[in-house]
Amino acid sequence: VLGLGWAVMPLFFPSGDETLDPTRLVMLPLRPRPLVRALLTASLVGIGPLFTLCLLVGSVIAVARGGAAFAVGAVAVILALLVCVALARAVAAANVRLLTSRKGRDLAVLSGLVIAIGAQIVNFGAQRIGASGLGELAPAAGVLRWVPPASAIGAVHAVGEGSYGLAAAQLALTAGALVALLALWSRHLTRLMTSPDGSTLPGAESAAKERSSTGLGRLLPPGRTGTVMERSLRYVWRDPKTKAAWVTSLAIGLIVPVFNAWQGTGSVYFACFAAGMLGIQMYNQFGQDTSAFWMVAMTISSTRDAYVELRARAYALLLITLPYATLVTVLTTAMLGDWRRLPEALGLSFALLGAMLATGAWTSARFPYSIPQEGYKNVAPGQTGLAWISIFGGMMAAALLCAPVIALTIWLNVSADGDDWTWLLLPVGTAYGAGLAAAGLRLAAPRTARRLPEILAAVSKG
């Protein structure tokens, strides 16, 4: 697990460690081998290496039996730590041209998906191990004890068992892996220091093809509505921060209901989580534009313009959210086999989505805040309070707006003959959500038109 973490983390967080990018030193008269030694030493300083060192020491203490095992453990800890660090640097050096480019930074978007899925898998695995014991891991341990850096800890265990030949083979395997990683790292450093960077220079033909692609625009409505929808959808696809938010919401919105249904502990109502996660994307609509919002503000001269702008942004969100929420609800219902509750679950999802569109449009105009383009912060310094009021206040208001549909659902489920009428929740919830969204857009439009200078100042702060 440690080795895998050190291998993939540089791909998701390339800007988290200055030593990952050796191209910063390309103009200095440095040879690859001294540079490898210097960067490896610098890489051992930090929270990550300290955390890894603590886990490795604890692992050695857990498996060592006797003085010889502890002596081998001292060597094993050093070898395992160096393998982890060298693995991270070799992977980063092999992909540094990609990681420092615009498309490469988009790779960090996957971190939200990996964390969301990984957390659920770890949770599911922990429950299985807690129910059946650690013996479930014995087959995997038998294989992984020969995979560096785990082979170093396996050598400590082997010495404690008296298998000195086996321990020597595992230590040699770890040392060989370290030598191979250092050689690979040195090779990539030599190439980086001596070859030009052409990774961010697309061919003229592909660039022209991309500029001439207008297939998305032909499928959208004409006029301002279609233009705003296309711009919003392109933000989702191209802007790293917007893409990260969408990928995380899509992943968690699917994982929570599906994993709970898979474990037999879920409910069909958990499918509303998908609509809730995607509905959050309606909040702080203008902050997603950052300082480029001034170009949008120049096109808004009346309440009608503001209404069309907000409505088109809501349409773009619905273009993804409606089919996605429906798919998650149907999938959750199929896994639970509770088809009778499908109409009410869909009705609740659509009502919640409409309420979040309404409150999101209003809070976007009332509590806008800036999203920094660099780093991993999603709120500019000094605007955290605005973000809390906008998101959590809007979510609480959306929950209150959904109270009539929730009350109707409860009443139909507890009444004697209510089961025959639960199908009405689908059209009722859909109509109620659509009405809330339309009313919210109407209320937010005049406020947006009046507060354009304040909104522009707020979203340009970062």
C-alpha positions in Angstrom: 0.0 0.0 0.0 2.8 2.4 0.8 4.6 1.6 -2.4 1.4 2.1 -4.4 0.7 5.4 -2.7 4.2 6.7 -3.4 3.9 5.7 -7.0 0.6 7.4 -7.8 0.6 10.5 -5.5 3.0 12.4 -7.7 0.5 12.0 -10.6 -2.3 13.4 -8.6 -0.5 16.2 -6.7 2.4 17.2 -8.9 2.7 20.7 -7.4 2.9 19.4 -3.8 6.7 18.9 -3.8 9.2 21.1 -5.5 11.7 18.2 -5.8 9.4 16.4 -8.2 10.2 18.8 -11.1 13.9 18.5 -12.0 13.4 20.7 -15.0 13.7 23.7 -12.7 17.5 22.9 -12.5 17.9 22.3 -16.3 20.0 25.5 -16.7 22.5 24.6 -14.0 25.7 22.7 -14.8 24.7 19.5 -12.9 25.4 15.9 -13.8 22.7 13.3 -13.5 24.3 11.1 -10.8 25.1 13.9 -8.3 21.7 15.3 -9.0 20.0 12.0 -8.2 21.8 11.9 -4.9 21.0 15.5 -4.0 17.3 15.1 -5.0 17.0 11.8 -3.1 18.4 13.4 0.0 16.1 16.4 -0.3 13.1 14.1 -0.9 13.7 12.4 2.5 12.8 15.6 4.3 9.0 16.1 4.8 5.8 14.8 6.3 5.4 12.0 3.7 8.8 10.4 4.4 8.4 10.8 8.2 4.9 9.2 8.0 6.3 6.3 6.0 9.3 5.9 8.3 6.9 5.6 11.3 4.9 2.9 9.6 7.9 1.0 8.5 9.4 1.0 12.0 6.1 -0.1 13.5 6.0 -2.9 10.9 9.5 -4.1 11.8 8.6 -4.1 15.5 5.5 -6.1 14.8 7.2 -8.9 12.9 10.7 -9.0 14.4 11.6 -11.9 16.7 15.0 -11.8 18.3 18.1 -9.6 18.0 19.1 -10.7 14.5 15.6 -9.8 13.2 15.9 -6.3 14.7 19.3 -5.9 13.2 18.0 -6.9 9.8 15.0 -4.6 10.4 17.2 -1.5 10.7 18.5 -2.3 7.2 15.0 -3.2 5.9 13.6 0.1 7.1 16.2 2.1 5.2 15.9 0.1 2.0 12.1 0.2 2.1 12.0 4.0 2.6 14.5 4.6 -0.2 12.5 2.3 -2.6 9.3 4.3 -1.9 11.0 7.7 -2.4 12.9 6.5 -5.5 9.8 5.0 -7.0 7.9 8.3 -6.6 10.8 10.3 -8.2 11.2 7.9 -11.1 7.5 8.0 -11.9 7.5 11.8 -11.6 10.6 12.2 -13.8 9.1 9.9 -16.5 6.0 12.0 -16.6 7.2 15.5 -15.7 6.6 16.9 -19.2 3.0 15.8 -18.9 2.5 16.8 -15.3 3.8 20.4 -15.9 1.5 20.9 -18.9 -2.1 22.1 -18.8 -3.5 18.7 -19.8 -1.2 17.0 -17.3 -2.5 19.2 -14.4 -6.0 18.0 -15.4 -4.8 14.5 -14.3 -5.2 15.7 -10.7 -8.9 15.8 -11.3 -8.9 12.0 -11.0 -7.7 12.4 -7.4 -11.3 13.1 -6.3 -12.5 10.0 -8.0 -9.7 7.8 -6.6 -10.2 9.1 -3.1 -14.0 8.6 -3.3 -13.9 5.1 -4.7 -10.9 4.1 -2.5 -12.6 5.2 0.7 -15.6 3.1 0.0 -13.4 0.1 -1.0 -11.4 0.4 2.1 -14.6 0.7 4.2 -16.0 -2.4 2.5 -12.8 -4.3 3.0 -12.5 -3.3 6.6 -16.0 -4.6 7.3 -15.2 -7.9 5.6 -11.9 -8.3 7.6 -13.7 -7.3 10.8 -16.3 -10.0 10.3 -14.0 -12.8 9.1 -10.6 -11.9 10.7 -7.1 -11.1 9.3 -6.8 -14.6 7.9 -8.5 -13.3 4.8 -5.3 -11.5 3.9 -3.0 -14.5 4.2 -3.1 -15.4 0.4 -2.3 -11.8 -0.6 0.4 -11.6 2.0 2.1 -14.7 0.7 2.5 -13.0 -2.7 3.2 -9.4 -1.6 6.0 -10.4 0.7 8.1 -10.8 -2.5 7.1 -7.4 -4.0 9.4 -4.5 -3.0 9.3 -2.6 -0.7 7.2 -5.2 1.2 10.0 -7.8 0.6 12.2 -5.9 3.0 9.7 -6.4 5.9 9.3 -10.0 4.7 13.0 -10.5 5.3 12.7 -9.4 8.9 9.9 -11.9 9.4 12.0 -14.6 7.7 14.9 -14.0 10.0 12.6 -14.3 13.0 11.5 -17.7 11.7 15.1 -18.8 11.2 14.9 -18.8 7.3 18.1 -16.8 6.7 18.4 -17.8 3.0 14.9 -16.6 2.4 15.6 -13.4 4.2 18.8 -12.8 2.2 16.8 -13.3 -1.1 14.1 -10.8 0.0 16.7 -8.2 1.0 18.6 -8.7 -2.2 15.3 -8.3 -4.2 14.6 -5.0 -2.4 18.1 -3.7 -3.0 17.9 -4.7 -6.6 14.6 -2.8 -7.0 16.3 0.3 -5.5 19.2 0.1 -7.9 16.9 -0.4 -10.9 14.7 2.6 -9.8 17.8 4.9 -9.3 19.1 3.9 -12.7 15.7 4.5 -14.3 15.5 7.9 -12.5 19.0 8.8 -13.7 18.1 7.9 -17.3 15.0 10.1 -17.3 16.9 13.0 -15.7 19.5 12.8 -18.5 16.8 12.9 -21.1 15.1 15.8 -19.4 18.3 17.8 -19.2 19.3 17.2 -22.8 16.1 17.1 -24.9 13.8 19.9 -25.9 10.2 20.0 -24.5 7.7 19.5 -27.3 4.9 17.9 -25.1 2.8 21.1 -25.0 3.1 22.0 -28.7 0.2 20.4 -30.6 0.3 19.9 -34.3 -1.2 22.5 -36.5 -3.5 20.0 -38.0 -5.0 18.9 -34.7 -5.3 22.4 -33.4 -7.1 23.5 -36.6 -9.4 20.5 -36.2 -10.2 21.4 -32.6 -10.9 25.0 -33.6 -13.3 24.0 -36.3 -15.2 21.5 -34.2 -18.7 23.0 -33.6 -20.7 19.8 -33.1 -21.8 20.7 -29.6 -23.1 24.1 -30.7 -25.3 22.6 -33.4 -27.1 20.4 -30.8 -28.0 23.4 -28.5 -30.7 26.0 -28.8 -29.9 29.1 -30.8 -29.2 32.5 -29.4 -27.9 33.4 -26.0 -29.3 30.3 -24.3 -27.2 27.9 -26.5 -24.1 30.1 -26.2 -24.2 30.1 -22.5 -24.9 26.4 -22.3 -22.0 25.6 -24.6 -19.7 27.9 -22.5 -20.8 26.1 -19.2 -20.3 22.7 -20.7 -16.9 23.6 -22.0 -15.9 24.8 -18.5 -16.9 21.4 -17.2 -14.6 19.7 -19.8 -11.7 22.1 -19.8 -11.4 24.1 -16.6 -9.4 22.0 -14.0 -11.3 23.3 -10.9 -14.7 22.9 -12.5 -13.8 19.5 -13.8 -12.5 18.4 -10.4 -15.8 19.4 -8.8 -17.9 17.6 -11.3 -15.8 14.4 -11.3 -16.0 14.2 -7.5 -19.7 14.9 -7.4 -20.4 12.3 -10.1 -18.3 9.7 -8.3 -19.6 10.2 -4.8 -23.2 10.6 -6.1 -22.9 7.1 -7.5 -20.8 5.4 -4.9 -22.8 6.2 -1.8 -26.1 4.7 -2.9 -24.6 1.8 -4.9 -22.1 0.7 -2.3 -24.7 0.8 0.4 -27.1 -1.2 -1.8 -24.3 -3.7 -2.6 -23.7 -4.2 1.1 -27.4 -4.7 1.8 -27.6 -1.7 4.1 -28.9 0.9 1.7 -32.3 2.3 0.8 -33.7 3.4 -2.5 -33.9 6.9 -1.0 -30.1 7.1 -1.0 -30.3 7.7 -4.7 -31.3 11.3 -3.9 -27.7 11.7 -3.0 -26.8 11.8 -6.7 -29.2 14.8 -7.3 -27.9 16.5 -4.2 -24.3 16.2 -5.1 -24.8 17.5 -8.7 -27.2 20.2 -7.5 -24.3 21.8 -5.5 -22.7 22.7 -8.9 -25.4 25.4 -9.3 -24.0 27.3 -6.3 -21.5 30.1 -7.0 -22.1 30.1 -10.7 -20.4 33.4 -11.3 -17.4 32.5 -9.1 -16.6 29.6 -11.5 -16.0 32.2 -14.2 -13.4 34.0 -12.0 -12.1 37.3 -13.4 -13.4 36.4 -16.9 -16.9 37.2 -15.5 -16.4 40.8 -16.6 -17.0 39.6 -20.2 -20.3 38.1 -19.2 -21.2 41.1 -17.1 -20.8 43.4 -20.2 -23.6 41.4 -21.9 -26.1 41.8 -19.1 -28.0 45.1 -19.3 -31.4 44.1 -18.0 -33.2 41.7 -15.8 -34.2 39.7 -18.9 -30.5 39.2 -19.8 -29.7 38.0 -16.3 -32.6 35.6 -16.4 -31.6 34.1 -19.7 -28.0 33.8 -18.4 -29.1 32.0 -15.2 -31.6 29.8 -17.1 -29.1 28.7 -19.6 -26.6 27.7 -16.9 -29.4 25.7 -15.2 -30.2 24.0 -18.5 -26.5 23.0 -18.9 -26.5 21.5 -15.5 -29.8 19.7 -16.1 -28.4 18.2 -19.3 -26.1 16.1 -17.2 -27.9 15.9 -13.9 -31.3 14.6 -15.1 -30.2 11.5 -16.9 -27.5 10.8 -14.3 -29.9 11.1 -11.3 -32.3 8.8 -13.2 -29.6 6.3 -13.9 -28.4 6.2 -10.3 -31.9 5.8 -9.0 -32.8 3.0 -11.4 -29.5 1.2 -10.7 -30.0 1.5 -6.9 -33.6 0.3 -7.2 -32.5 -2.7 -9.3 -29.8 -3.7 -6.8 -32.2 -3.6 -3.9 -35.1 -5.1 -6.0 -37.5 -2.5 -4.6 -39.2 -1.4 -7.9 -42.3 -0.3 -6.1 -40.5 2.7 -4.6 -38.8 3.8 -7.9 -41.5 6.5 -8.7 -41.2 8.1 -5.3 -37.4 8.0 -5.3 -37.3 9.7 -8.7 -39.9 12.3 -7.6 -37.9 13.1 -4.5 -34.7 13.4 -6.5 -36.3 15.8 -9.1 -37.8 17.9 -6.3 -34.5 18.2 -4.5 -32.7 19.1 -7.8 -35.2 21.8 -8.5 -34.9 23.2 -5.0 -31.1 23.3 -5.3 -31.3 25.0 -8.7 -33.5 27.7 -7.1 -31.4 28.3 -4.1 -28.2 28.0 -6.1 -29.3 30.7 -8.5 -30.2 33.0 -5.6 -27.1 32.5 -3.6 -24.9 32.9 -6.7 -26.2 36.4 -6.9 -26.3 37.1 -3.2 -23.1 35.5 -1.9 -20.6 35.2 -4.7 -17.0 34.3 -4.0 -13.8 33.7 -5.9 -12.2 30.3 -6.7 -8.4 30.5 -7.0 -7.1 29.0 -10.2 -3.8 27.9 -8.7 -3.3 25.4 -5.9 -6.0 23.3 -4.3 -8.0 25.9 -2.4 -11.6 26.4 -3.6 -12.2 29.6 -1.8 -10.1 32.8 -1.9 -8.7 34.0 1.5 -11.2 36.1 3.4 -14.2 34.6 1.7 -14.7 31.4 3.6 -17.7 32.8 5.4 -19.4 33.6 2.1 -18.7 30.1 0.8 -20.3 28.5 4.0 -23.3 30.7 3.8 -23.7 30.1 0.0 -23.4 26.3 0.0 -24.6 25.1 3.4 -27.2 27.9 3.8 -28.5 27.1 0.3 -28.6 23.4 1.0 -30.6 23.9 4.2 -33.0 26.1 2.4 -33.4 23.5 -0.4 -34.2 20.9 2.2 -36.9 23.1 3.7 -38.3 23.8 0.3 -38.6 20.0 -0.3 -40.5 19.5 2.9 -43.9 19.3 1.2 -42.8 16.5 -1.1 -41.1 14.7 1.8 -44.2 15.0 4.0 -46.4 13.7 1.2 -44.0 10.7 0.7 -44.2 9.9 4.4 -47.9 10.2 4.5 -48.5 7.9 1.6 -46.2 5.3 3.0 -47.8 5.2 6.5 -51.4 5.5 5.4 -53.4 2.3 4.9 -54.2 2.6 1.2 -51.3 5.0 0.4 -49.3 2.4 -1.5 -51.7 2.5 -4.4 -51.0 6.2 -4.9 -47.2 6.4 -4.4 -46.8 6.6 -8.2 -48.2 10.1 -8.0 -45.0 11.2 -6.3 -43.1 11.1 -9.7 -45.2 13.7 -11.5 -45.8 15.7 -8.3 -42.1 15.8 -7.5 -41.1 16.6 -11.1 -43.7 19.5 -11.3 -42.8 20.8 -7.9 -39.1 20.8 -8.6 -39.6 22.5 -12.0 -41.8 25.2 -10.3 -39.2 25.8 -7.6 -36.4 26.1 -10.2 -38.4 28.6 -12.3 -39.3 30.7 -9.3 -35.7 30.7 -8.0 -34.4 31.9 -11.4 -37.1 34.6 -11.6 -36.2 35.9 -8.1 -32.4 35.7 -8.7 -32.5 37.5 -12.1 -33.3 41.1 -10.8 -30.8 40.8 -8.0 -28.1 39.6 -10.4 -28.8 42.6 -12.7 -28.5 45.1 -9.9 -25.4 43.6 -8.2 -23.2 43.1 -11.2 -20.4 45.4 -9.9 -20.4 43.7 -6.5 -20.4 40.2 -8.1 -17.6 41.1 -10.4 -15.5 42.4 -7.5 -16.2 39.3 -5.4 -15.4 36.7 -8.0 -12.2 38.5 -9.2 -10.6 38.6 -5.8 -8.7 35.4 -6.2 
